[in-house]
């Protein structure tokens, strides 16, 4: 603790804290990889930045780094998207629609329970339990009069719980080795400077255009890269070191959302936030059993597809364990837009239960 305080209070505080973060993140990621934990390079930085934030460190991951890291993951997913995978996804539209509706209904149930028995304000609980699009939900919640700090904390507690549970379940079940596994490869030996340069152009253009839609920093590079690769104009090439950096940045950005001030502000609601997140994850995990049976896919892919966000972190886990990335991304993306479209209506509905309780 004395060492941490010295780093925090020295005149070289910023440099010292960043060096401390880099070393700690690298060591934690390395350790989790050694114990075969999926998405270790995301989990390690995430856990160490949560610890740093609670201990009083003041540095934060710049948002621009987070945006481009999402774009890198989008390009990595685009590399895995082949025509047979896309055709398979189109044949699952009915299952994806049912799954999306079920997940939304489960989130409404958890929101109602949070209002009636957890003491959370109605609209705040509704936005906080929305299953996906954490950053988008926080922005929309503020526009509709909810407490943005509580919503942000609920959303990122859910994201952290989802990532940890997804990694744990993946670790227990192991790699699933779907038939498309060979397409989910980070090319190194056969990459060329030309293809890497074209991939960077896709990344830059995709992130720029991604400003104009929810989760666009991941989705637009993914869609643009998939289209250009299917048309034969580019072969997406992402070196391993760049993927590792993107994983770490995403994990650190999530972890740095928590600091002493935020936790002190929402401490009264922390138990119900954690309970609500875990309940939603468990209910979605149960629904994954049905999806796995209906589609005839492995349970891990169904579990990741039905987990309540976030899109970027779950895609990292799915790629890492060779799950059915097409299924996972399709369901996660569909649910994200469903949540955005229905968020205001659902928040008003859940808020009614808070009024009834007060009366």
Secondary structure, DSSP 8 states (H G I E B T S, - for coil): -HHHHHHHHSTTHHHHHHHHHHHHHHHHHHHHHHTT-TTHHHHHHHHHHHHHHHHT------HHHHHHHHHHHHHHHHHH--HHHHHHHHTTHHHHHHHHHHHHHHHHHHHHHHHHHH---HHHHHHHT-SS-HHHHHHHHHHTT--HHHHHHHHHHHHHHHHHHHHHHHHHH-----TTGGGS----TT--HHHHHHHHHHHHHHHHHGGGSTTHHHHHHHHHHHHHHHTTS------HHHHHHHHHHHHHHHHTT--HHHHHHHGGGHHHHHHHHHHHHHHHHHHHHHHHHHHT--HHHHHHHHS---HHHHHHHHHHTT--HHHHHHHHHHHHHHHHHHHHHHHHHHHHHHHHHH-
